[in-house]
Amino acid sequence: MGTNEHKHINIYLVSDCTGETLRAVSRAVMDRFDNVKVSEVVCSMIRTRKQIDALLASVEKPAVIMYTIVDDALRSYLKDLCNEYSVEYIPVLSPIVVKMSKILNISTNNHVGRKYELDEDYFDKVEAINFALLHDDGKELSTLNKADIILTGVSRTSKSPTCIYLAYRGFRAANVPFVLESSYTDCLTQLSNPVIIGLTISPERLIEIRRNRLIALNNDISNNEYIDLEKIYEEIDASRKFFLKNNWPVIDVTERSVEETAARIINIYNDKYPQ
């Protein structure tokens, strides 16, 4: 079933916690549909009937409500009100939780937002994020050996955002740029503990990213070596040879999102340091 007709839908993300899970699920789902304009409305910390009353009264159609609510009574009330207002609704976690409960043969708890408690894992992530910020773009080279993961690659290969994402997953990640005709990355060859990974990209895609970056910064793009195709081919070729010389894994980020790149990196890390 397909159509070229442009459609629009309002998606209300209703959660008794922050709504981050719903946002991730919503965007993953809607990415599967072309020609659909989506307006997202995040309704977090919804824990009373009064809040649900106000929400349903404000819904603008066409609309769908995606929700994660732990409390059974509040969840039932939301569904009843959706039916009353003729608004479509989708439970996001409930089917999975129910199925898992049957598989494990145990009942679920009713803790709301349990993962957001300030436990040891939370503070480990904060520390990892601070580490990534301190070791961004080749800073603090003297403490690189404290990293779990180090990313290297030419400019604009998503090193920084990937490190921040890895930090959110609890990994101490640093990144060091590969600069042509420079010994800047030679320090990496002396490290033994971190998993070092080279990032590469297609020259055509890199030119596009760099050109957009220069335009965003109001820089002149004429006769600029930063976006010279021959120079970029040389950069990428030299970086690949350097990675291979040191037997470092190489990931092509041309068609990968930050999340996909990070997932591959984590797999490489776990292969070296099994949990």
C-alpha positions as CSV (number, residue, x, y, z in Angstrom):
1,M,0.0,0.0,0.0
2,G,1.6,3.3,-1.1
3,T,0.7,6.8,-2.2
4,N,2.5,9.9,-3.2
5,E,-0.1,12.0,-1.3
6,H,1.4,14.1,1.5
7,K,-0.3,13.4,4.8
8,H,-0.1,15.0,8.2
9,I,-0.6,13.6,11.7
10,N,-0.3,14.9,15.2
11,I,1.4,12.4,17.5
12,Y,0.9,12.8,21.2
13,L,3.5,11.1,23.3
14,V,2.0,10.5,26.7
15,S,4.2,9.2,29.5
16,D,4.2,9.1,33.2
17,C,8.0,9.8,33.1
18,T,10.2,11.8,30.7
19,G,8.8,10.5,27.4
20,E,12.3,9.8,25.9
21,T,11.4,6.2,25.2
22,L,8.3,7.3,23.3
23,R,10.2,9.9,21.3
24,A,12.7,7.3,20.2
25,V,10.0,4.8,19.2
26,S,7.9,7.4,17.4
27,R,10.8,8.6,15.3
28,A,11.9,5.1,14.4
29,V,8.4,4.2,13.3
30,M,7.7,7.4,11.3
31,D,11.0,7.0,9.6
32,R,9.5,4.1,7.8
33,F,6.9,6.3,6.0
34,D,7.5,8.8,3.2
35,N,5.5,12.0,2.6
36,V,4.1,12.3,6.1
37,K,4.4,15.5,8.0
38,V,4.6,14.7,11.8
39,S,3.9,17.1,14.6
40,E,5.1,15.7,17.9
41,V,3.6,16.8,21.2
42,V,5.4,15.4,24.2
43,C,3.2,15.1,27.3
44,S,5.5,14.0,30.1
45,M,4.8,13.3,33.8
46,I,1.2,12.4,33.2
47,R,0.1,10.9,36.5
48,T,-3.5,12.1,37.2
49,R,-6.9,11.9,35.6
50,K,-7.1,15.7,35.5
51,Q,-4.0,15.8,33.3
52,I,-5.5,13.3,30.9
53,D,-8.8,15.2,30.8
54,A,-6.9,18.4,29.8
55,L,-4.8,16.4,27.2
56,L,-7.8,14.9,25.4
57,A,-9.7,18.1,25.4
58,S,-6.7,19.8,23.6
59,V,-6.0,17.0,21.0
60,E,-6.1,18.3,17.4
61,K,-7.0,15.7,14.7
62,P,-5.8,13.9,12.8
63,A,-4.1,12.4,15.8
64,V,-2.8,9.3,17.5
65,I,-1.8,8.9,21.1
66,M,1.3,6.8,21.9
67,Y,1.6,6.1,25.6
68,T,3.6,4.4,28.3
69,I,1.8,4.5,31.6
70,V,2.5,2.0,34.4
71,D,-0.6,2.5,36.6
72,D,-3.4,0.2,35.4
73,A,-6.3,2.4,36.4
74,L,-4.8,5.5,34.8
75,R,-4.0,3.5,31.6
76,S,-7.6,2.3,31.4
77,Y,-8.9,5.8,32.0
78,L,-6.8,7.1,29.1
79,K,-8.1,4.4,26.8
80,D,-11.7,5.0,27.7
81,L,-11.3,8.7,27.1
82,C,-9.6,8.1,23.8
83,N,-12.6,6.0,22.7
84,E,-14.9,8.7,23.9
85,Y,-13.1,11.4,21.9
86,S,-12.6,9.0,18.9
87,V,-8.8,9.3,19.1
88,E,-6.6,6.4,18.0
89,Y,-4.2,5.2,20.6
90,I,-1.2,2.8,20.7
91,P,0.3,1.3,23.8
92,V,4.1,1.2,23.3
93,L,5.6,-1.0,26.0
94,S,2.6,-2.9,27.4
95,P,2.5,-5.7,24.7
96,I,6.3,-6.3,25.2
97,V,6.0,-6.2,29.0
98,V,3.1,-8.6,29.0
99,K,4.9,-11.0,26.6
100,M,8.1,-10.9,28.7
101,S,6.1,-11.5,31.9
102,K,4.7,-14.7,30.3
103,I,8.1,-15.8,29.1
104,L,9.7,-15.2,32.5
105,N,6.6,-16.4,34.4
106,I,6.8,-13.5,36.9
107,S,4.7,-10.5,37.5
108,T,5.9,-6.9,36.8
109,N,6.5,-4.1,39.3
110,N,4.8,-0.7,39.2
111,H,7.8,1.5,39.5
112,V,7.5,4.7,37.4
113,G,10.7,6.0,35.9
114,R,12.9,3.6,37.9
115,K,15.8,3.9,35.6
116,Y,16.1,7.7,36.3
117,E,17.0,7.1,40.0
118,L,20.4,8.6,40.9
119,D,22.2,5.3,41.2
120,E,25.8,4.3,40.5
121,D,25.0,3.8,36.8
122,Y,23.7,7.4,36.5
123,F,26.9,8.9,38.0
124,D,29.1,6.6,35.8
125,K,27.3,8.2,32.7
126,V,27.8,11.7,34.0
127,E,31.5,10.9,34.4
128,A,31.7,9.4,30.9
129,I,30.1,12.5,29.4
130,N,32.5,14.8,31.2
131,F,35.4,12.6,29.9
132,A,34.1,12.8,26.3
133,L,33.9,16.6,26.5
134,L,37.3,17.0,28.1
135,H,38.9,14.7,25.4
136,D,37.1,16.1,22.4
137,D,39.0,16.9,19.2
138,G,42.4,15.9,20.5
139,K,42.3,17.6,23.8
140,E,44.0,16.2,26.9
141,L,46.2,13.8,25.0
142,S,48.2,12.9,28.1
143,T,45.2,11.1,29.7
144,L,44.0,9.2,26.6
145,N,45.0,5.9,28.0
146,K,42.1,6.2,30.5
147,A,39.6,6.0,27.6
148,D,37.6,2.9,26.9
149,I,37.3,3.9,23.2
150,I,39.2,6.3,21.0
151,L,37.8,7.4,17.6
152,T,40.0,8.9,14.9
153,G,39.3,10.1,11.4
154,V,39.5,13.2,9.2
155,S,37.4,16.3,10.0
156,R,33.6,15.9,9.9
157,T,33.3,12.1,10.3
158,S,30.9,12.4,13.3
159,K,33.6,11.7,15.9
160,S,32.3,14.1,18.5
161,P,28.6,13.2,18.4
162,T,29.4,9.5,18.4
163,C,31.6,10.0,21.5
164,I,28.8,11.8,23.3
165,Y,26.4,9.0,22.4
166,L,28.9,6.4,23.6
167,A,29.3,8.3,26.8
168,Y,25.6,8.2,27.4
169,R,25.9,4.4,27.1
170,G,28.6,4.5,29.8
171,F,31.8,4.4,27.8
172,R,34.7,6.8,28.3
173,A,35.2,7.9,24.7
174,A,37.7,10.3,23.2
175,N,38.4,11.5,19.7
176,V,41.6,12.6,18.0
177,P,41.4,14.1,14.5
178,F,43.5,12.7,11.7
179,V,45.4,15.6,10.0
180,L,47.2,15.0,6.8
181,E,51.0,15.5,7.0
182,S,50.9,15.7,10.7
183,S,52.1,13.5,13.5
184,Y,49.2,14.5,15.7
185,T,47.7,10.9,15.8
186,D,51.1,9.2,16.4
187,C,50.5,9.2,20.1
188,L,47.7,6.7,19.6
189,T,50.1,4.0,18.5
190,Q,51.6,4.0,22.0
191,L,48.3,3.2,23.8
192,S,47.5,-0.3,24.9
193,N,44.2,-0.2,26.8
194,P,41.7,1.8,24.7
195,V,39.9,0.3,21.7
196,I,41.0,2.6,18.8
197,I,38.7,2.8,15.8
198,G,39.2,4.7,12.5
199,L,36.2,6.4,11.0
200,T,36.0,7.0,7.2
201,I,33.5,8.4,4.8
202,S,33.0,8.7,1.0
203,P,34.7,11.8,-0.5
204,E,31.5,13.0,-2.1
205,R,29.6,12.9,1.2
206,L,32.4,14.6,3.0
207,I,32.5,17.5,0.6
208,E,28.8,18.0,1.1
209,I,29.1,18.0,4.9
210,R,32.1,20.3,4.9
211,R,30.5,22.7,2.4
212,N,27.4,23.0,4.5
213,R,29.6,23.6,7.5
214,L,31.4,26.4,5.9
215,I,28.2,28.0,4.7
216,A,26.7,27.8,8.2
217,L,29.8,29.6,9.5
218,N,29.5,32.2,6.7
219,N,33.0,31.2,5.4
220,D,34.1,31.6,1.8
221,I,33.7,28.3,-0.1
222,S,35.6,29.3,-3.2
223,N,39.2,28.0,-3.6
224,N,39.0,26.4,-0.2
225,E,41.2,23.4,0.4
226,Y,38.8,22.1,3.0
227,I,36.4,21.1,0.3
228,D,38.9,20.4,-2.5
229,L,38.0,17.0,-4.0
230,E,41.6,16.0,-4.7
231,K,42.7,17.0,-1.3
232,I,39.8,15.1,0.4
233,Y,40.7,12.0,-1.6
234,E,44.2,12.3,-0.4
235,E,43.1,12.8,3.3
236,I,40.8,9.8,3.3
237,D,43.3,7.5,1.5
238,A,46.1,8.5,4.0
239,S,43.8,8.0,7.0
240,R,42.8,4.5,5.8
241,K,46.4,3.5,5.2
242,F,47.3,4.7,8.7
243,F,44.4,2.8,10.3
244,L,45.3,-0.4,8.4
245,K,49.0,0.0,9.3
246,N,48.0,-0.1,13.0
247,N,45.5,-2.9,12.6
248,W,42.6,-0.7,13.9
249,P,39.1,-1.5,12.9
250,V,37.6,0.9,10.3
251,I,34.0,1.9,10.1
252,D,32.5,3.7,7.1
253,V,30.0,6.3,8.4
254,T,28.8,7.4,4.9
255,E,25.4,5.7,5.2
256,R,25.3,5.2,9.0
257,S,23.6,7.3,11.7
258,V,25.4,8.1,14.9
259,E,23.4,5.4,16.7
260,E,24.3,2.8,14.0
261,T,28.0,3.7,14.2
262,A,28.0,3.6,18.0
263,A,26.3,0.1,17.9
264,R,29.1,-1.2,15.7
265,I,31.7,0.3,18.0
266,I,30.2,-1.2,21.1
267,N,30.2,-4.6,19.4
268,I,33.9,-4.2,18.5
269,Y,34.6,-3.2,22.1
270,N,32.7,-6.1,23.5
271,D,34.6,-8.5,21.3
272,K,37.9,-7.3,22.8
273,Y,36.6,-7.0,26.4
274,P,33.7,-9.6,26.8
275,Q,31.3,-8.7,29.6
